[in-house]
Amino acid sequence: MDERPNIAALDKLKTRIQALRAKTIDNGCTEDEAMSAAAKVAELLDRYDLSLTDVEIREAPCERREFETHRKKRIPLDDCIGAVANFCDCRVWREKNPAGESRYVFFGLRSDIEVAHYLTELIDAAVRAEQGRYKTTPGYLRFRHQERHLANSSFALGMVASIADKLTAMKAGRDKVNSGSGRALVVLKAAIVDEELEKLDLKLRVRRGASRMVSMTAYEAGGLAGASLAINPGIGEPSRPGAVREARNSSRDDA
């Protein structure tokens, strides 16, 4: 059995992702650019999936890909990481690295987790860039000095919520289009990933987000930073993205 089917197609996909990264993350992308890149990378991923036979997909090994947050506390990305994983047909959980910092672990087919990692980088960069711009606005400057930390976090939360909804809507649109191919690729990949995840025997639990204090003014400003951008008009109402799972045994690295 080959270690990995369709190596040439996978290498081409990774090359295109690297080119998109150079145009966005390295240059400080906006949310507009981030979501446009997400749509493009989804198209590339769908082309790659359709280039594989069902047998090749079944024989492809599942792997893990980690995204380090370099933070010990919760960050706004928590609120959209489930939508990223769903968008890329993989699973995600959060665990602690040896330094006690949180990291996200994507698990699935190599092409899917590579895209998930890339989109997470992209969203993180877009949020940072938009926060920088928000800090120069009259709305932000009206906050007193001691309120600005709350304003920053509230803006980021509003923005990632908007991005999560867009990814969920884009995913629904992709699935609808791909179902016309006559192949149930999403169902097939989900069955494979869940079966392989079960073999890891991880003790995962769903963590419901605790309530957070937010400034509604800043939160809404963050939401508008995304809501002003129309992505795939005509797609049905987005559903709430899934919660992030967290590993109880954070020292386990087998995959």
CYANA upper distance limits for C-alpha pairs under 8 A (distance plus 0.5 A):
  1 MET  CA     59 GLU  CA      8.45
  3 GLU  CA     60 ALA  CA      8.01
  3 GLU  CA     61 PRO  CA      8.32
  4 ARG  CA     59 GLU  CA      8.38
  4 ARG  CA     60 ALA  CA      6.33
  4 ARG  CA     61 PRO  CA      7.91
  5 PRO  CA     52 LEU  CA      8.35
  5 PRO  CA     56 GLU  CA      6.31
  5 PRO  CA     57 ILE  CA      8.38
  5 PRO  CA     59 GLU  CA      8.31
  5 PRO  CA     60 ALA  CA      7.13
  6 ASN  CA     10 LEU  CA      6.92
  6 ASN  CA     52 LEU  CA      7.69
  7 ILE  CA     11 ASP  CA      6.58
  8 ALA  CA     12 LYS  CA      6.72
  9 ALA  CA     13 LEU  CA      6.74
  9 ALA  CA     48 TYR  CA      7.04
  9 ALA  CA     51 SER  CA      8.38
 10 LEU  CA     14 LYS  CA      6.75
 10 LEU  CA     48 TYR  CA      7.66
 10 LEU  CA    111 SER  CA      7.37
 11 ASP  CA     15 THR  CA      6.64
 12 LYS  CA     16 ARG  CA      6.82
 13 LEU  CA     17 ILE  CA      6.80
 13 LEU  CA     44 LEU  CA      7.10
 13 LEU  CA     45 LEU  CA      7.76
 13 LEU  CA     48 TYR  CA      7.72
 13 LEU  CA    111 SER  CA      8.43
 14 LYS  CA     18 GLN  CA      6.70
 14 LYS  CA    114 GLU  CA      8.43
 15 THR  CA     19 ALA  CA      6.85
 16 ARG  CA     20 LEU  CA      6.79
 17 ILE  CA     21 ARG  CA      6.64
 17 ILE  CA     41 VAL  CA      7.32
 17 ILE  CA    115 VAL  CA      8.16
 17 ILE  CA    118 TYR  CA      8.18
 18 GLN  CA     22 ALA  CA      6.78
 19 ALA  CA     23 LYS  CA      7.05
 20 LEU  CA     24 THR  CA      6.81
 20 LEU  CA     37 ALA  CA      7.21
 21 ARG  CA     25 ILE  CA      5.89
 21 ARG  CA     26 ASP  CA      7.22
 21 ARG  CA    118 TYR  CA      8.10
 21 ARG  CA    122 LEU  CA      8.20
 22 ALA  CA     26 ASP  CA      5.86
 22 ALA  CA     27 ASN  CA      7.66
 23 LYS  CA     27 ASN  CA      6.81
 23 LYS  CA     29 CYS  CA      8.45
 24 THR  CA     28 GLY  CA      6.58
 24 THR  CA     29 CYS  CA      5.20
 24 THR  CA     33 GLU  CA      7.28
 24 THR  CA     34 ALA  CA      7.46
 24 THR  CA     37 ALA  CA      8.41
 24 THR  CA    122 LEU  CA      7.80
 25 ILE  CA     29 CYS  CA      6.14
 25 ILE  CA    121 GLU  CA      7.84
 25 ILE  CA    122 LEU  CA      6.36
 25 ILE  CA    125 ALA  CA      6.51
 25 ILE  CA    126 ALA  CA      8.31
 28 GLY  CA    125 ALA  CA      6.93
 28 GLY  CA    126 ALA  CA      7.46
 28 GLY  CA    129 ALA  CA      6.64
 29 CYS  CA     33 GLU  CA      6.29
 29 CYS  CA     34 ALA  CA      6.80
 29 CYS  CA    122 LEU  CA      8.19
 29 CYS  CA    125 ALA  CA      7.11
 29 CYS  CA    126 ALA  CA      5.89
 29 CYS  CA    129 ALA  CA      7.24
 30 THR  CA     34 ALA  CA      6.64
 30 THR  CA    126 ALA  CA      5.60
 30 THR  CA    127 VAL  CA      8.44
 30 THR  CA    129 ALA  CA      6.90
 30 THR  CA    130 GLU  CA      7.01
 31 GLU  CA     35 MET  CA      6.53
 31 GLU  CA    123 ILE  CA      8.05
 31 GLU  CA    126 ALA  CA      5.73
 31 GLU  CA    127 VAL  CA      7.84
 31 GLU  CA    130 GLU  CA      7.88
 31 GLU  CA    225 ALA  CA      8.10
 31 GLU  CA    226 GLY  CA      7.32
 32 ASP  CA     36 SER  CA      6.67
 32 ASP  CA    226 GLY  CA      8.34
 32 ASP  CA    229 LEU  CA      7.27
 33 GLU  CA     37 ALA  CA      6.54
 34 ALA  CA     38 ALA  CA      6.65
 34 ALA  CA    122 LEU  CA      6.48
 34 ALA  CA    123 ILE  CA      7.07
 34 ALA  CA    126 ALA  CA      6.98
 35 MET  CA     39 ALA  CA      6.72
 35 MET  CA    231 ILE  CA      8.28
 36 SER  CA     40 LYS  CA      6.82
 37 ALA  CA     41 VAL  CA      6.52
 38 ALA  CA     42 ALA  CA      6.58
 38 ALA  CA    119 LEU  CA      7.19
 39 ALA  CA     43 GLU  CA      6.89
 39 ALA  CA    170 MET  CA      8.19
 40 LYS  CA     44 LEU  CA      6.90
 41 VAL  CA     45 LEU  CA      6.58
 41 VAL  CA    115 VAL  CA      7.83
 42 ALA  CA     46 ASP  CA      6.62
 42 ALA  CA     88 CYS  CA      8.48
 43 GLU  CA     47 ARG  CA      6.77
 44 LEU  CA     48 TYR  CA      6.76
 45 LEU  CA     49 ASP  CA      6.70
 45 LEU  CA    111 SER  CA      7.91
 45 LEU  CA    112 ASP  CA      8.05
 45 LEU  CA    115 VAL  CA      8.41
 46 ASP  CA     50 LEU  CA      6.63
 46 ASP  CA    178 ASN  CA      8.44
 47 ARG  CA     51 SER  CA      6.77
 48 TYR  CA     52 LEU  CA      7.39
 49 ASP  CA    185 LEU  CA      8.21
 52 LEU  CA     56 GLU  CA      6.44
 52 LEU  CA     57 ILE  CA      6.98
 53 THR  CA     57 ILE  CA      6.89
 54 ASP  CA     58 ARG  CA      6.71
 55 VAL  CA     59 GLU  CA      6.68
 56 GLU  CA     60 ALA  CA      6.60
 57 ILE  CA    189 LYS  CA      7.91
 58 ARG  CA    189 LYS  CA      8.44
 58 ARG  CA    192 ILE  CA      7.26
 60 ALA  CA    109 LEU  CA      7.35
 61 PRO  CA    109 LEU  CA      6.99
 61 PRO  CA    110 ARG  CA      8.23
 62 CYS  CA    107 PHE  CA      7.28
 62 CYS  CA    108 GLY  CA      5.28
 62 CYS  CA    109 LEU  CA      5.19
 62 CYS  CA    110 ARG  CA      7.07
 62 CYS  CA    193 VAL  CA      7.21
 62 CYS  CA    196 GLU  CA      7.35
 62 CYS  CA    255 ALA  CA      8.48
 63 GLU  CA    107 PHE  CA      6.16
 63 GLU  CA    108 GLY  CA      6.09
 63 GLU  CA    109 LEU  CA      6.67
 63 GLU  CA    110 ARG  CA      6.56
 63 GLU  CA    113 ILE  CA      8.32
 63 GLU  CA    255 ALA  CA      6.65
 64 ARG  CA    105 VAL  CA      6.87
 64 ARG  CA    106 PHE  CA      5.93
 64 ARG  CA    107 PHE  CA      4.92
 64 ARG  CA    108 GLY  CA      7.10
 64 ARG  CA    110 ARG  CA      8.37
 64 ARG  CA    113 ILE  CA      7.57
 64 ARG  CA    255 ALA  CA      6.73
 65 ARG  CA    105 VAL  CA      6.21
 65 ARG  CA    106 PHE  CA      5.63
 65 ARG  CA    107 PHE  CA      7.06
 65 ARG  CA    113 ILE  CA      6.60
 65 ARG  CA    114 GLU  CA      7.68
 65 ARG  CA    117 HIS  CA      7.56
 66 GLU  CA    103 ARG  CA      7.10
 66 GLU  CA    104 TYR  CA      6.17
 66 GLU  CA    105 VAL  CA      5.03
 66 GLU  CA    106 PHE  CA      6.74
 66 GLU  CA    117 HIS  CA      7.99
 67 PHE  CA    103 ARG  CA      6.04
 67 PHE  CA    104 TYR  CA      5.62
 67 PHE  CA    105 VAL  CA      6.94
 67 PHE  CA    117 HIS  CA      6.99
 67 PHE  CA    120 THR  CA      8.32
 68 GLU  CA    101 GLU  CA      8.36
 68 GLU  CA    102 SER  CA      7.27
 68 GLU  CA    103 ARG  CA      4.97
 68 GLU  CA    104 TYR  CA      7.07
 69 THR  CA    101 GLU  CA      7.63
 69 THR  CA    102 SER  CA      6.43
 69 THR  CA    103 ARG  CA      5.92
 69 THR  CA    104 TYR  CA      8.14
 70 HIS  CA    101 GLU  CA      6.22
 70 HIS  CA    102 SER  CA      7.28
 70 HIS  CA    103 ARG  CA      8.09
 71 ARG  CA     75 ILE  CA      8.16
 71 ARG  CA    101 GLU  CA      5.71
 71 ARG  CA    102 SER  CA      6.47
 72 LYS  CA    100 GLY  CA      6.90
 72 LYS  CA    101 GLU  CA      4.86
 72 LYS  CA    102 SER  CA      6.04
 73 LYS  CA    101 GLU  CA      8.27
 73 LYS  CA    102 SER  CA      7.84
 74 ARG  CA     78 ASP  CA      7.35
 74 ARG  CA    102 SER  CA      8.48
 76 PRO  CA     80 CYS  CA      8.31
 76 PRO  CA    153 SER  CA      7.83
 76 PRO  CA    156 ALA  CA      6.63
 76 PRO  CA    157 LEU  CA      5.79
 76 PRO  CA    160 VAL  CA      7.25
 77 LEU  CA     81 ILE  CA      6.47
 77 LEU  CA    124 ASP  CA      7.66
 77 LEU  CA    160 VAL  CA      7.14
 78 ASP  CA     82 GLY  CA      8.22
 78 ASP  CA    244 VAL  CA      7.61
 79 ASP  CA    157 LEU  CA      7.93
 79 ASP  CA    160 VAL  CA      7.05
 79 ASP  CA    161 ALA  CA      7.02
 79 ASP  CA    164 ALA  CA      8.06
 79 ASP  CA    243 ALA  CA      8.39
 80 CYS  CA     84 VAL  CA      6.92
 80 CYS  CA    160 VAL  CA      6.39
 80 CYS  CA    161 ALA  CA      6.97
 80 CYS  CA    163 ILE  CA      7.65
 80 CYS  CA    164 ALA  CA      5.39
 80 CYS  CA    241 PRO  CA      7.74
 81 ILE  CA     85 ALA  CA      6.85
 81 ILE  CA     92 VAL  CA      8.18
 81 ILE  CA    120 THR  CA      7.87
 81 ILE  CA    164 ALA  CA      8.44
 81 ILE  CA    244 VAL  CA      7.40
 82 GLY  CA     86 ASN  CA      6.71
 82 GLY  CA     92 VAL  CA      7.34
 82 GLY  CA    241 PRO  CA      6.44
 82 GLY  CA    242 GLY  CA      5.64
 82 GLY  CA    243 ALA  CA      6.23
 82 GLY  CA    244 VAL  CA      5.94
 83 ALA  CA     87 PHE  CA      6.47
 83 ALA  CA    164 ALA  CA      5.97
 83 ALA  CA    165 ASP  CA      8.34
 83 ALA  CA    167 LEU  CA      6.82
 83 ALA  CA    168 THR  CA      6.63
 83 ALA  CA    241 PRO  CA      5.41
 83 ALA  CA    242 GLY  CA      6.95
 84 VAL  CA     88 CYS  CA      6.83
 84 VAL  CA    116 ALA  CA      6.63
 84 VAL  CA    119 LEU  CA      7.63
 84 VAL  CA    120 THR  CA      7.65
 84 VAL  CA    164 ALA  CA      7.92
 84 VAL  CA    167 LEU  CA      7.46
 85 ALA  CA     89 ASP  CA      6.58
 85 ALA  CA     90 CYS  CA      5.63
 85 ALA  CA     91 ARG  CA      6.12
 85 ALA  CA     92 VAL  CA      6.57
 85 ALA  CA    106 PHE  CA      7.64
 85 ALA  CA    116 ALA  CA      6.70
 86 ASN  CA     90 CYS  CA      6.70
 86 ASN  CA     91 ARG  CA      7.74
 86 ASN  CA    168 THR  CA      8.19
 86 ASN  CA    171 LYS  CA      8.23
 86 ASN  CA    241 PRO  CA      8.27
 86 ASN  CA    242 GLY  CA      8.33
 87 PHE  CA    116 ALA  CA      8.47
 87 PHE  CA    167 LEU  CA      6.83
 87 PHE  CA    168 THR  CA      7.21
 87 PHE  CA    170 MET  CA      8.34
 87 PHE  CA    171 LYS  CA      5.86
 88 CYS  CA    112 ASP  CA      5.84
 88 CYS  CA    113 ILE  CA      7.63
 88 CYS  CA    115 VAL  CA      7.31
 88 CYS  CA    116 ALA  CA      6.35
 89 ASP  CA    108 GLY  CA      8.01
 89 ASP  CA    112 ASP  CA      7.03
 89 ASP  CA    186 VAL  CA      7.48
 89 ASP  CA    189 LYS  CA      7.68
 89 ASP  CA    190 ALA  CA      7.31
 90 CYS  CA    106 PHE  CA      7.11
 90 CYS  CA    107 PHE  CA      6.22
 90 CYS  CA    108 GLY  CA      5.33
 90 CYS  CA    109 LEU  CA      7.84
 90 CYS  CA    112 ASP  CA      6.93
 90 CYS  CA    113 ILE  CA      7.14
 90 CYS  CA    190 ALA  CA      8.01
 90 CYS  CA    193 VAL  CA      7.57
 91 ARG  CA    106 PHE  CA      6.15
 91 ARG  CA    107 PHE  CA      5.62
 91 ARG  CA    108 GLY  CA      6.96
 91 ARG  CA    193 VAL  CA      8.24
 92 VAL  CA    104 TYR  CA      7.11
 92 VAL  CA    105 VAL  CA      5.88
 92 VAL  CA    106 PHE  CA      4.96
 92 VAL  CA    107 PHE  CA      6.62
 92 VAL  CA    244 VAL  CA      7.21
 92 VAL  CA    245 ARG  CA      7.16
 93 TRP  CA    104 TYR  CA      6.26
 93 TRP  CA    105 VAL  CA      5.88
 93 TRP  CA    106 PHE  CA      7.37
 93 TRP  CA    204 LEU  CA      8.25
 93 TRP  CA    244 VAL  CA      6.30
 93 TRP  CA    245 ARG  CA      4.88
 93 TRP  CA    246 GLU  CA      5.43
 93 TRP  CA    247 ALA  CA      6.93
 94 ARG  CA    102 SER  CA      7.11
 94 ARG  CA    103 ARG  CA      6.14
 94 ARG  CA    104 TYR  CA      5.05
 94 ARG  CA    105 VAL  CA      6.56
 94 ARG  CA    244 VAL  CA      7.56
 94 ARG  CA    245 ARG  CA      6.65
 94 ARG  CA    246 GLU  CA      4.97
 94 ARG  CA    247 ALA  CA      6.52
 95 GLU  CA    102 SER  CA      6.18
 95 GLU  CA    103 ARG  CA      6.14
 95 GLU  CA    104 TYR  CA      7.09
 95 GLU  CA    105 VAL  CA      7.96
 95 GLU  CA    246 GLU  CA      6.42
 95 GLU  CA    247 ALA  CA      5.77
 95 GLU  CA    248 ARG  CA      8.08
 95 GLU  CA    249 ASN  CA      8.28
 95 GLU  CA    250 SER  CA      5.42
 96 LYS  CA    100 GLY  CA      5.73
 96 LYS  CA    101 GLU  CA      5.79
 96 LYS  CA    102 SER  CA      5.11
 96 LYS  CA    103 ARG  CA      6.60
 96 LYS  CA    250 SER  CA      5.71
 96 LYS  CA    251 SER  CA      7.81
 97 ASN  CA    101 GLU  CA      5.95
 97 ASN  CA    102 SER  CA      6.78
 97 ASN  CA    103 ARG  CA      7.14
 97 ASN  CA    250 SER  CA      7.60
 97 ASN  CA    251 SER  CA      7.79
 98 PRO  CA    251 SER  CA      7.99
106 PHE  CA    113 ILE  CA      6.27
106 PHE  CA    116 ALA  CA      7.73
106 PHE  CA    117 HIS  CA      8.05
107 PHE  CA    113 ILE  CA      6.87
107 PHE  CA    193 VAL  CA      8.08
107 PHE  CA    197 LEU  CA      8.24
108 GLY  CA    112 ASP  CA      6.92
108 GLY  CA    113 ILE  CA      6.48
108 GLY  CA    193 VAL  CA      6.01
109 LEU  CA    113 ILE  CA      6.82
109 LEU  CA    193 VAL  CA      7.95
110 ARG  CA    114 GLU  CA      6.59
111 SER  CA    115 VAL  CA      6.88
112 ASP  CA    116 ALA  CA      6.66
113 ILE  CA    117 HIS  CA      6.54
114 GLU  CA    118 TYR  CA      6.71
115 VAL  CA    119 LEU  CA      6.59
116 ALA  CA    120 THR  CA      6.68
117 HIS  CA    121 GLU  CA      6.81
118 TYR  CA    122 LEU  CA      6.65
119 LEU  CA    123 ILE  CA      6.55
120 THR  CA    124 ASP  CA      6.55
121 GLU  CA    125 ALA  CA      6.64
122 LEU  CA    126 ALA  CA      6.61
123 ILE  CA    127 VAL  CA      6.59
123 ILE  CA    160 VAL  CA      8.46
124 ASP  CA    128 ARG  CA      6.82
125 ALA  CA    129 ALA  CA      6.64
126 ALA  CA    130 GLU  CA      6.57
127 VAL  CA    131 GLN  CA      6.48
127 VAL  CA    156 ALA  CA      6.82
127 VAL  CA    159 MET  CA      7.62
127 VAL  CA    160 VAL  CA      8.08
128 ARG  CA    132 GLY  CA      6.78
129 ALA  CA    133 ARG  CA      7.04
130 GLU  CA    134 TYR  CA      6.54
130 GLU  CA    225 ALA  CA      8.35
131 GLN  CA    135 LYS  CA      6.76
131 GLN  CA    152 ASN  CA      7.36
131 GLN  CA    155 PHE  CA      7.74
131 GLN  CA    156 ALA  CA      7.51
132 GLY  CA    136 THR  CA      7.66
133 ARG  CA    137 THR  CA      7.55
134 TYR  CA    140 TYR  CA      7.06
135 LYS  CA    140 TYR  CA      6.11
135 LYS  CA    141 LEU  CA      7.52
135 LYS  CA    152 ASN  CA      8.50
136 THR  CA    140 TYR  CA      7.46
136 THR  CA    141 LEU  CA      7.60
137 THR  CA    141 LEU  CA      6.88
138 PRO  CA    142 ARG  CA      6.73
139 GLY  CA    143 PHE  CA      7.89
140 TYR  CA    148 ARG  CA      7.98
140 TYR  CA    151 ALA  CA      7.76
140 TYR  CA    218 ALA  CA      8.07
143 PHE  CA    147 GLU  CA      6.33
143 PHE  CA    148 ARG  CA      6.48
143 PHE  CA    151 ALA  CA      8.12
144 ARG  CA    148 ARG  CA      7.01
147 GLU  CA    151 ALA  CA      6.86
148 ARG  CA    152 ASN  CA      6.58
149 HIS  CA    153 SER  CA      6.90
150 LEU  CA    154 SER  CA      6.47
150 LEU  CA    213 MET  CA      8.40
150 LEU  CA    214 VAL  CA      6.97
150 LEU  CA    215 SER  CA      7.13
151 ALA  CA    155 PHE  CA      6.55
151 ALA  CA    214 VAL  CA      7.91
151 ALA  CA    215 SER  CA      6.45
151 ALA  CA    218 ALA  CA      5.84
151 ALA  CA    219 TYR  CA      8.14
152 ASN  CA    156 ALA  CA      6.87
152 ASN  CA    218 ALA  CA      7.85
153 SER  CA    157 LEU  CA      6.67
153 SER  CA    214 VAL  CA      8.11
154 SER  CA    158 GLY  CA      6.70
154 SER  CA    214 VAL  CA      5.66
154 SER  CA    215 SER  CA      6.25
154 SER  CA    216 MET  CA      7.79
154 SER  CA    218 ALA  CA      5.98
154 SER  CA    219 TYR  CA      5.10
154 SER  CA    222 GLY  CA      7.98
155 PHE  CA    159 MET  CA      6.70
155 PHE  CA    218 ALA  CA      5.25
155 PHE  CA    219 TYR  CA      4.98
155 PHE  CA    220 GLU  CA      7.66
155 PHE  CA    221 ALA  CA      6.69
155 PHE  CA    222 GLY  CA      4.80
155 PHE  CA    223 GLY  CA      7.99
156 ALA  CA    160 VAL  CA      6.68
156 ALA  CA    219 TYR  CA      7.77
156 ALA  CA    222 GLY  CA      6.54
157 LEU  CA    161 ALA  CA      6.65
157 LEU  CA    219 TYR  CA      6.91
157 LEU  CA    222 GLY  CA      7.61
158 GLY  CA    162 SER  CA      6.88
158 GLY  CA    218 ALA  CA      8.23
158 GLY  CA    219 TYR  CA      4.97
158 GLY  CA    220 GLU  CA      6.58
158 GLY  CA    221 ALA  CA      7.72
158 GLY  CA    222 GLY  CA      4.99
158 GLY  CA    223 GLY  CA      4.99
159 MET  CA    163 ILE  CA      6.81
159 MET  CA    219 TYR  CA      7.99
159 MET  CA    221 ALA  CA      8.49
159 MET  CA    222 GLY  CA      4.80
159 MET  CA    223 GLY  CA      5.25
159 MET  CA    224 LEU  CA      8.07
159 MET  CA    225 ALA  CA      6.97
159 MET  CA    226 GLY  CA      6.64
160 VAL  CA    164 ALA  CA      6.47
160 VAL  CA    223 GLY  CA      8.33
161 ALA  CA    165 ASP  CA      6.82
161 ALA  CA    223 GLY  CA      7.56
162 SER  CA    166 LYS  CA      6.84
162 SER  CA    223 GLY  CA      5.97
162 SER  CA    226 GLY  CA      6.00
162 SER  CA    227 ALA  CA      6.94
163 ILE  CA    167 LEU  CA      6.66
163 ILE  CA    226 GLY  CA      7.04
164 ALA  CA    168 THR  CA      6.67
164 ALA  CA    241 PRO  CA      7.21
165 ASP  CA    169 ALA  CA      6.69
165 ASP  CA    238 PRO  CA      6.20
165 ASP  CA    239 SER  CA      7.62
165 ASP  CA    240 ARG  CA      7.45
165 ASP  CA    241 PRO  CA      7.81
166 LYS  CA    170 MET  CA      6.53
166 LYS  CA    231 ILE  CA      7.31
166 LYS  CA    238 PRO  CA      7.75
167 LEU  CA    171 LYS  CA      6.50
168 THR  CA    172 ALA  CA      6.81
168 THR  CA    238 PRO  CA      6.10
168 THR  CA    239 SER  CA      7.05
168 THR  CA    240 ARG  CA      8.12
168 THR  CA    241 PRO  CA      7.11
169 ALA  CA    173 GLY  CA      6.85
169 ALA  CA    232 ASN  CA      8.47
169 ALA  CA    235 ILE  CA      6.77
169 ALA  CA    236 GLY  CA      7.29
169 ALA  CA    237 GLU  CA      7.29
169 ALA  CA    238 PRO  CA      5.22
169 ALA  CA    239 SER  CA      8.02
170 MET  CA    174 ARG  CA      6.68
170 MET  CA    231 ILE  CA      8.02
170 MET  CA    232 ASN  CA      7.18
170 MET  CA    235 ILE  CA      7.92
171 LYS  CA    175 ASP  CA      6.61
172 ALA  CA    176 LYS  CA      6.74
172 ALA  CA    235 ILE  CA      7.80
172 ALA  CA    236 GLY  CA      8.14
172 ALA  CA    238 PRO  CA      8.33
173 GLY  CA    177 VAL  CA      6.83
173 GLY  CA    232 ASN  CA      8.32
173 GLY  CA    235 ILE  CA      6.35
173 GLY  CA    236 GLY  CA      8.43
174 ARG  CA    178 ASN  CA      6.48
175 ASP  CA    179 SER  CA      6.43
175 ASP  CA    186 VAL  CA      8.08
176 LYS  CA    180 GLY  CA      7.51
177 VAL  CA    181 SER  CA      8.12
178 ASN  CA    182 GLY  CA      8.35
178 ASN  CA    183 ARG  CA      8.19
179 SER  CA    183 ARG  CA      6.94
179 SER  CA    184 ALA  CA      6.95
184 ALA  CA    188 LEU  CA      6.66
185 LEU  CA    189 LYS  CA      6.51
186 VAL  CA    190 ALA  CA      6.54
187 VAL  CA    191 ALA  CA      6.72
188 LEU  CA    192 ILE  CA      6.90
189 LYS  CA    193 VAL  CA      6.60
190 ALA  CA    194 ASP  CA      6.51
191 ALA  CA    195 GLU  CA      6.59
192 ILE  CA    196 GLU  CA      6.76
193 VAL  CA    197 LEU  CA      6.47
194 ASP  CA    198 GLU  CA      6.61
195 GLU  CA    199 LYS  CA      7.21
196 GLU  CA    200 LEU  CA      7.48
197 LEU  CA    201 ASP  CA      7.77
197 LEU  CA    202 LEU  CA      8.36
198 GLU  CA    202 LEU  CA      8.02
200 LEU  CA    254 ASP  CA      7.76
200 LEU  CA    255 ALA  CA      7.17
202 LEU  CA    247 ALA  CA      7.59
202 LEU  CA    249 ASN  CA      8.15
203 LYS  CA    247 ALA  CA      6.55
203 LYS  CA    248 ARG  CA      6.30
203 LYS  CA    249 ASN  CA      7.24
204 LEU  CA    245 ARG  CA      6.66
204 LEU  CA    246 GLU  CA      6.18
204 LEU  CA    247 ALA  CA      5.29
204 LEU  CA    248 ARG  CA      6.63
205 ARG  CA    245 ARG  CA      6.08
205 ARG  CA    246 GLU  CA      6.20
205 ARG  CA    247 ALA  CA      7.24
205 ARG  CA    248 ARG  CA      7.80
206 VAL  CA    243 ALA  CA      7.12
206 VAL  CA    244 VAL  CA      6.90
206 VAL  CA    245 ARG  CA      5.12
206 VAL  CA    246 GLU  CA      6.91
207 ARG  CA    243 ALA  CA      7.38
207 ARG  CA    244 VAL  CA      6.98
207 ARG  CA    245 ARG  CA      6.52
207 ARG  CA    246 GLU  CA      7.07
208 ARG  CA    243 ALA  CA      7.31
214 VAL  CA    218 ALA  CA      8.41
214 VAL  CA    219 TYR  CA      7.43
215 SER  CA    219 TYR  CA      6.50
216 MET  CA    220 GLU  CA      6.34
217 THR  CA    221 ALA  CA      6.79
218 ALA  CA    222 GLY  CA      6.77
219 TYR  CA    223 GLY  CA      6.77
220 GLU  CA    224 LEU  CA      6.56
221 ALA  CA    225 ALA  CA      6.81
222 GLY  CA    226 GLY  CA      7.52
223 GLY  CA    227 ALA  CA      6.37
224 LEU  CA    228 SER  CA      6.13
225 ALA  CA    229 LEU  CA      8.15
